[in-house]
Amino acid sequence: MSDEFRKNLLGPDPTLLPEEPEVVERLAAGDEALDLAAAHPTSSLVWAVLADEAYAEGRTIESYAFARTGYHRGLDALRRSGWRGTGPVPYSHEPNRGFLRALYALGRAAASIGEMDEAERVAALLRDSDPEASAQLS
Protein backbone atom coordinates (compact mmCIF):
# COMPACT_ATOMS: atom_id res chain seq x y z
CA MET A 1 0.00 0.00 0.00
CA SER A 2 1.26 3.46 -0.88
CA ASP A 3 2.78 5.57 1.90
CA GLU A 4 0.51 8.46 0.89
CA PHE A 5 -2.42 6.56 2.42
CA ARG A 6 -0.69 5.68 5.71
CA LYS A 7 -1.23 8.45 8.26
CA ASN A 8 -1.67 6.60 11.53
CA LEU A 9 0.53 3.58 12.01
CA LEU A 10 -1.44 2.53 15.10
CA GLY A 11 -4.86 2.73 13.44
CA PRO A 12 -6.47 0.66 10.72
CA ASP A 13 -5.15 0.84 7.18
CA PRO A 14 -7.05 3.12 4.83
CA THR A 15 -9.84 1.47 2.89
CA LEU A 16 -9.52 1.79 -0.86
CA LEU A 17 -12.61 0.97 -2.89
CA PRO A 18 -12.28 -0.69 -6.29
CA GLU A 19 -12.55 1.33 -9.47
CA GLU A 20 -15.79 1.54 -11.45
CA PRO A 21 -14.45 2.24 -14.94
CA GLU A 22 -17.72 1.67 -16.79
CA VAL A 23 -19.67 4.00 -14.49
CA VAL A 24 -17.02 6.73 -14.69
CA GLU A 25 -16.77 6.42 -18.49
CA ARG A 26 -20.54 6.50 -18.97
CA LEU A 27 -20.96 9.53 -16.70
CA ALA A 28 -18.16 11.32 -18.56
CA ALA A 29 -19.87 10.45 -21.86
CA GLY A 30 -23.03 12.19 -20.65
CA ASP A 31 -25.20 9.20 -19.79
CA GLU A 32 -28.03 10.04 -17.39
CA ALA A 33 -27.37 9.08 -13.79
CA LEU A 34 -30.93 7.75 -13.49
CA ASP A 35 -30.26 5.26 -16.29
CA LEU A 36 -26.93 4.32 -14.74
CA ALA A 37 -28.55 3.71 -11.35
CA ALA A 38 -30.74 1.06 -12.96
CA ALA A 39 -27.73 -0.55 -14.63
CA HIS A 40 -25.31 -0.10 -11.68
CA PRO A 41 -27.42 0.01 -8.51
CA THR A 42 -24.44 -0.71 -6.22
CA SER A 43 -22.51 2.38 -7.35
CA SER A 44 -22.34 5.08 -4.67
CA LEU A 45 -21.09 7.49 -7.29
CA VAL A 46 -24.26 7.22 -9.37
CA TRP A 47 -26.47 7.77 -6.30
CA ALA A 48 -24.34 10.73 -5.24
CA VAL A 49 -24.75 12.30 -8.69
CA LEU A 50 -28.52 11.81 -8.43
CA ALA A 51 -28.49 13.37 -4.94
CA ASP A 52 -26.54 16.39 -6.19
CA GLU A 53 -28.83 16.85 -9.20
CA ALA A 54 -31.96 16.65 -7.06
CA TYR A 55 -30.56 19.06 -4.48
CA ALA A 56 -29.58 21.58 -7.16
CA GLU A 57 -33.18 21.44 -8.45
CA GLY A 58 -34.65 22.02 -4.97
CA ARG A 59 -35.87 18.43 -4.59
CA THR A 60 -34.46 18.02 -1.08
CA ILE A 61 -36.40 14.90 -0.10
CA GLU A 62 -35.35 13.11 -3.28
CA SER A 63 -31.78 14.26 -2.68
CA TYR A 64 -31.95 12.80 0.81
CA ALA A 65 -33.27 9.48 -0.49
CA PHE A 66 -30.66 9.25 -3.26
CA ALA A 67 -27.86 10.19 -0.84
CA ARG A 68 -29.03 7.65 1.75
CA THR A 69 -29.03 4.94 -0.92
CA GLY A 70 -25.51 5.93 -2.03
CA TYR A 71 -24.34 5.97 1.58
CA HIS A 72 -25.66 2.46 2.26
CA ARG A 73 -24.28 1.11 -1.03
CA GLY A 74 -20.95 2.67 -0.05
CA LEU A 75 -21.01 1.03 3.38
CA ASP A 76 -21.59 -2.32 1.68
CA ALA A 77 -18.63 -1.71 -0.65
CA LEU A 78 -16.40 -0.56 2.21
CA ARG A 79 -17.18 -3.68 4.21
CA ARG A 80 -16.43 -5.87 1.18
CA SER A 81 -13.08 -4.06 0.98
CA GLY A 82 -12.20 -4.85 4.60
CA TRP A 83 -13.50 -1.76 6.42
CA ARG A 84 -14.65 -2.55 9.95
CA GLY A 85 -16.53 0.66 10.76
CA THR A 86 -13.52 2.84 11.47
CA GLY A 87 -10.43 4.05 9.74
CA PRO A 88 -9.53 6.30 6.87
CA VAL A 89 -11.38 6.37 3.57
CA PRO A 90 -9.11 8.79 1.69
CA TYR A 91 -10.64 11.28 -0.71
CA SER A 92 -7.37 11.23 -2.67
CA HIS A 93 -8.24 7.69 -3.83
CA GLU A 94 -10.71 8.52 -6.61
CA PRO A 95 -12.91 5.40 -6.28
CA ASN A 96 -13.65 6.44 -2.66
CA ARG A 97 -15.16 9.72 -3.83
CA GLY A 98 -18.56 8.26 -4.70
CA PHE A 99 -19.07 7.12 -1.11
CA LEU A 100 -17.69 10.34 0.34
CA ARG A 101 -19.79 12.41 -2.03
CA ALA A 102 -22.94 10.47 -1.06
CA LEU A 103 -22.05 10.91 2.60
CA TYR A 104 -21.62 14.66 2.16
CA ALA A 105 -24.91 14.87 0.24
CA LEU A 106 -26.68 12.94 3.00
CA GLY A 107 -25.46 15.38 5.62
CA ARG A 108 -26.44 18.36 3.49
CA ALA A 109 -29.94 17.01 2.84
CA ALA A 110 -30.41 15.93 6.47
CA ALA A 111 -29.56 19.45 7.65
CA SER A 112 -31.95 20.90 5.06
CA ILE A 113 -34.87 18.91 6.44
CA GLY A 114 -33.99 19.60 10.07
CA GLU A 115 -32.45 16.21 10.89
CA MET A 116 -29.63 17.86 12.83
CA ASP A 117 -28.62 14.76 14.82
CA GLU A 118 -28.14 12.84 11.60
CA ALA A 119 -26.35 15.76 9.95
CA GLU A 120 -23.91 15.87 12.89
CA ARG A 121 -23.30 12.09 12.79
CA VAL A 122 -22.68 12.27 9.05
CA ALA A 123 -20.28 15.20 9.48
CA ALA A 124 -18.36 13.23 12.11
CA LEU A 125 -18.12 10.16 9.86
CA LEU A 126 -16.96 12.33 6.97
CA ARG A 127 -14.25 13.91 9.19
CA ASP A 128 -13.21 10.48 10.48
CA SER A 129 -13.07 9.10 6.94
CA ASP A 130 -10.92 11.95 5.64
CA PRO A 131 -10.61 15.34 7.35
CA GLU A 132 -9.98 16.96 3.95
CA ALA A 133 -13.03 15.48 2.21
CA SER A 134 -15.56 18.05 3.33
CA ALA A 135 -13.46 20.92 2.02
CA GLN A 136 -13.06 19.12 -1.31
CA LEU A 137 -16.79 18.47 -1.60
CA SER A 138 -18.23 21.82 -0.55
C-alpha positions as CSV (number, residue, x, y, z in Angstrom):
1,M,0.0,0.0,0.0
2,S,1.3,3.5,-0.9
3,D,2.8,5.6,1.9
4,E,0.5,8.5,0.9
5,F,-2.4,6.6,2.4
6,R,-0.7,5.7,5.7
7,K,-1.2,8.5,8.3
8,N,-1.7,6.6,11.5
9,L,0.5,3.6,12.0
10,L,-1.4,2.5,15.1
11,G,-4.9,2.7,13.4
12,P,-6.5,0.7,10.7
13,D,-5.1,0.8,7.2
14,P,-7.0,3.1,4.8
15,T,-9.8,1.5,2.9
16,L,-9.5,1.8,-0.9
17,L,-12.6,1.0,-2.9
18,P,-12.3,-0.7,-6.3
19,E,-12.6,1.3,-9.5
20,E,-15.8,1.5,-11.5
21,P,-14.5,2.2,-14.9
22,E,-17.7,1.7,-16.8
23,V,-19.7,4.0,-14.5
24,V,-17.0,6.7,-14.7
25,E,-16.8,6.4,-18.5
26,R,-20.5,6.5,-19.0
27,L,-21.0,9.5,-16.7
28,A,-18.2,11.3,-18.6
29,A,-19.9,10.5,-21.9
30,G,-23.0,12.2,-20.7
31,D,-25.2,9.2,-19.8
32,E,-28.0,10.0,-17.4
33,A,-27.4,9.1,-13.8
34,L,-30.9,7.8,-13.5
35,D,-30.3,5.3,-16.3
36,L,-26.9,4.3,-14.7
37,A,-28.5,3.7,-11.3
38,A,-30.7,1.1,-13.0
39,A,-27.7,-0.5,-14.6
40,H,-25.3,-0.1,-11.7
41,P,-27.4,0.0,-8.5
42,T,-24.4,-0.7,-6.2
43,S,-22.5,2.4,-7.3
44,S,-22.3,5.1,-4.7
45,L,-21.1,7.5,-7.3
46,V,-24.3,7.2,-9.4
47,W,-26.5,7.8,-6.3
48,A,-24.3,10.7,-5.2
49,V,-24.8,12.3,-8.7
50,L,-28.5,11.8,-8.4
51,A,-28.5,13.4,-4.9
52,D,-26.5,16.4,-6.2
53,E,-28.8,16.9,-9.2
54,A,-32.0,16.7,-7.1
55,Y,-30.6,19.1,-4.5
56,A,-29.6,21.6,-7.2
57,E,-33.2,21.4,-8.4
58,G,-34.6,22.0,-5.0
59,R,-35.9,18.4,-4.6
60,T,-34.5,18.0,-1.1
61,I,-36.4,14.9,-0.1
62,E,-35.3,13.1,-3.3
63,S,-31.8,14.3,-2.7
64,Y,-31.9,12.8,0.8
65,A,-33.3,9.5,-0.5
66,F,-30.7,9.2,-3.3
67,A,-27.9,10.2,-0.8
68,R,-29.0,7.6,1.7
69,T,-29.0,4.9,-0.9
70,G,-25.5,5.9,-2.0
71,Y,-24.3,6.0,1.6
72,H,-25.7,2.5,2.3
73,R,-24.3,1.1,-1.0
74,G,-21.0,2.7,0.0
75,L,-21.0,1.0,3.4
76,D,-21.6,-2.3,1.7
77,A,-18.6,-1.7,-0.6
78,L,-16.4,-0.6,2.2
79,R,-17.2,-3.7,4.2
80,R,-16.4,-5.9,1.2
81,S,-13.1,-4.1,1.0
82,G,-12.2,-4.8,4.6
83,W,-13.5,-1.8,6.4
84,R,-14.7,-2.5,10.0
85,G,-16.5,0.7,10.8
86,T,-13.5,2.8,11.5
87,G,-10.4,4.0,9.7
88,P,-9.5,6.3,6.9
89,V,-11.4,6.4,3.6
90,P,-9.1,8.8,1.7
91,Y,-10.6,11.3,-0.7
92,S,-7.4,11.2,-2.7
93,H,-8.2,7.7,-3.8
94,E,-10.7,8.5,-6.6
95,P,-12.9,5.4,-6.3
96,N,-13.7,6.4,-2.7
97,R,-15.2,9.7,-3.8
98,G,-18.6,8.3,-4.7
99,F,-19.1,7.1,-1.1
100,L,-17.7,10.3,0.3
101,R,-19.8,12.4,-2.0
102,A,-22.9,10.5,-1.1
103,L,-22.0,10.9,2.6
104,Y,-21.6,14.7,2.2
105,A,-24.9,14.9,0.2
106,L,-26.7,12.9,3.0
107,G,-25.5,15.4,5.6
108,R,-26.4,18.4,3.5
109,A,-29.9,17.0,2.8
110,A,-30.4,15.9,6.5
111,A,-29.6,19.4,7.6
112,S,-31.9,20.9,5.1
113,I,-34.9,18.9,6.4
114,G,-34.0,19.6,10.1
115,E,-32.5,16.2,10.9
116,M,-29.6,17.9,12.8
117,D,-28.6,14.8,14.8
118,E,-28.1,12.8,11.6
119,A,-26.3,15.8,10.0
120,E,-23.9,15.9,12.9
121,R,-23.3,12.1,12.8
122,V,-22.7,12.3,9.1
123,A,-20.3,15.2,9.5
124,A,-18.4,13.2,12.1
125,L,-18.1,10.2,9.9
126,L,-17.0,12.3,7.0
127,R,-14.3,13.9,9.2
128,D,-13.2,10.5,10.5
129,S,-13.1,9.1,6.9
130,D,-10.9,12.0,5.6
131,P,-10.6,15.3,7.3
132,E,-10.0,17.0,4.0
133,A,-13.0,15.5,2.2
134,S,-15.6,18.0,3.3
135,A,-13.5,20.9,2.0
136,Q,-13.1,19.1,-1.3
137,L,-16.8,18.5,-1.6
138,S,-18.2,21.8,-0.5
